[in-house]
Amino acid sequence: MKTTTSLLQDKYGPLMTLDALAETLNRSSQGLRVSLLTQSDLSTTINLTKRKIGRRVYFKTDGIAKIIDGETLFNG
C-alpha cells in the first residue's frame, strides 16, 4: 500500500503548484488562494510548506502529505 507522500510525489513531484494543491484539496484555485491569506491553523500550517522560486510559489509535497495525514506539527 502506498503512502500519501508517495502518491502525491508520483503525481506532482517534490513541489506542488497552487493549482495542484487546490486539486488535491478539492478546492478552487482562487478560493484556496484567499483561504491561505486568512489567519487559521490550517492556512498557517500549509503556508509553512510554501517555497518561492523566482516569482512562482510552490508547496512541498511531503509537507502537504503530512498535513493530509494529520501530522500538523510540521517543521519546515
Helices and strands as residue ranges (DSSP letters): H 4-12, E 15-16, H 18-24, H 29-37, H 41-47, E 50-53, E 56-60, H 61-68
